[in-house]
């Protein structure tokens, strides 16, 4: 089974069956594999191109790995939430894992998902 996510409005294909990458090529969006575990969607991405991650000069190497976790949570005061967590490891530029967690109010009626035709001219 395959799925698609988005990154900065670009289509990012991801395997949902644990398949290995077809090539060793590194790309701007990398190779993503998703799975469901304990009620959460977990997306692991490898084979990213080394690049700047922010205008402030943050950089990741081509050895970086990201693990994104998405799950629904219920807060008695805020209502249903979508909890998101990302862990980035990079043995070249990071001394240890970098982690960030945040949550957004969730209501299926509030969101419209639309397709985006993304053709970004990336340079290698």
C-alpha angles and dihedrals in degrees: 000000000000132000136186130222131177134239117189089341093308124124111250114190115211134184118237094188101065095252119164121243114279091224138016090238116131116221136182091260096034127206113310127195120186132197139169115240128169092343094311134108109230121192120190118192127192135158094058119162115248106256149138113285099195144013088252090069104262111157137189126200126228087260092066120122127194128199116193121189124193123185139157117245132181120222117191091219103036100030124221115003137188107224116204128189130178128189119189122193123186119166091197102053107014127067090208141344117315112215135187129178129187139157136214130198108262127215120152090210092061098059132074117189115210133182118246124203100219121188107163116175100231120185124213 
